Amino acid sequence: MEIREMEIKGIKQLIPRYLKRRDNISLEKLEEIVDELEECDLPGEAKPKLEEIRPLIDGDLSYLRITDIERVEYDGYLYDLQVGDDPIFTANWLYAHNSMDAPLVMSSRIDPAEIDDEAHNIDIVSQYPHEFYEATLEMSDPESVNIQIGEDTLGTDEEYTGFEHTHDTSDIAMGPDLSAYKTLGSMMDKMDAQLELSRKLEAVDETDVAERVIEYHFLPDLIGNLRAFSRQETRCLDCGEKFRRMPLTETCRECGGRVNLTVHQGSVNKYMQTAIEVAEEYDCRPYTKQRLEVLEKSLESIFENDKNKQSGIEDFM
């Protein structure tokens, strides 16, 4: 890319612009570019750059393209067989080992302020004050009782030490290895499990739980995905070049590849039917049902093809 930026006549046509935004390039494409560059009349400052690339092609390295990846369940030893001298493996031009992933980012220090905010919202006291239990009897707001949490220590000398707990355990990893959110299949199965638990807890109103899931999870997700669909770019499936609007030729202007949408219908309305069923089954407020109805009509107006829409006689009565 340094050669491309030298403003040499005819060079930009040889080196595609999309390479500037990609982490890798096939060996065949690299060899083709180098051969064509060597036939050009390059200035003196460009020739050393070209010489740095040539060993990648003419050296004793062998590049094999991965044609298929299959994940299998395995618990045992992993053997790495080799013949002769120490091998060198590269992945996206990073030196790697044959039997492990190459780290893209390595950090020598963990900053608590940079981790997920949810990890900060955990109490770090050895016991709860008497006021806490009195507040539970009155069903007060959780914020009405001052209990120290991890967020309170950020940016201080105590952000790494002094974390207490209310109950001892013999194993910090004694909890479930896999949450029910991963083991349950569809979103409706997950909702049924959550609301079934709400039915069993006397202190919980299952209708209120259903309302909150719809209001704070399903609706924001649906509306956000719909907004993303309306503002999306199109992307070339071959070179990754992005366009604000679909080219009239429906092909990439950089490489001639096929251009496709980046946000699809399935990712926009994936929670729509689940939200409607939950609202009906748990008798949510009319306001919530109407919001879902309006949003459903908006999705239909975008994704339904009016020319192929099947109509019944009742539609005209």
Steps between C-alpha positions, in 0.01 A plus 500: 500500500797735550580461130138577411507824699810628313276642224684309226321507167308178430581340837163556665335292230732207581452510877128492593386757753324239715838354605546803724213385719567125495725303732594235246549429132532172316849390392381476140377861500819623669719323244295645215537855637876465559560365148310790345680755717841368394408567138424864582750785505508555876687788665794428728306532826246238389746224407614423861136460599450250221811308606350460848198322352684273255635256770144420599449355154843361409600384848476150648160569654200300385155655511201267513149642488255365758215343306282376784470537878318238705452530875494174696456421868829365638649463847854365497856559382572704189797385290690730265700292249790648305790383288843663486579845634274724703199601290359850472128557470325825416135594533398827338873584484546444875745234613302227671528146631352209310271396783389824664353838413721804453404783739412820318521721810710445810455711812750507786256667742131448568314825556175439693347808339532339155309179571125451458293734716292207624804371689510825698146455631582240765511558873839452668401503869536223758147549636188703429399775743186481714342773286513268200271241657258767622486641147412156358193485724386835364587396140708816467707593198841324508681833473342619825756294696866587461701179442849520355536352151795455268423820312568704816869399498582587138789744470608448862766290672230246597397410144717184508473385863262481794211316332293328768220243476203404716520120464802269489553236235749219453524561125465836325394313184225302675225669297342358183742433216242606242204730554147408395513789253748293296336159544147610414426520130268773373435839656147384582644210703717744694206731565282210618770390744545851639128561539442153648747594773310827550181301561668300777640804683234658718683833511503529120214600269539301177302758300738772616796282399349449154439876466857581596652247260293641214555867590871482581624214281279407207374844395839680515658211311232501229503878461881512497525227238238673286697824520820315409324343200390841371851647536705201393778491245553236234814287494688306235513130588839460330717796596305652790459843338201687647260732319248743647247392238468198276687562171269508198700216346448292819872414482803636685671795332836385638514130410175421318380269778143456621368771735262409780320661794667505842174483703238240409132450575559207735714707735246784506178320595642198686322593828173629351289186522638406842415844640143482364441154648636603840285816506186297424569210735582718801234764430734797475370857493310616191771764450768229469288296260433807286871582479567149377215524249630829359852361475376182331320708235818700443695180440233368264504822299874463447544128438172392338483508122170669411507351150514143631280551806208261506167666580171352613149617422466635855773756420257676266191488721 
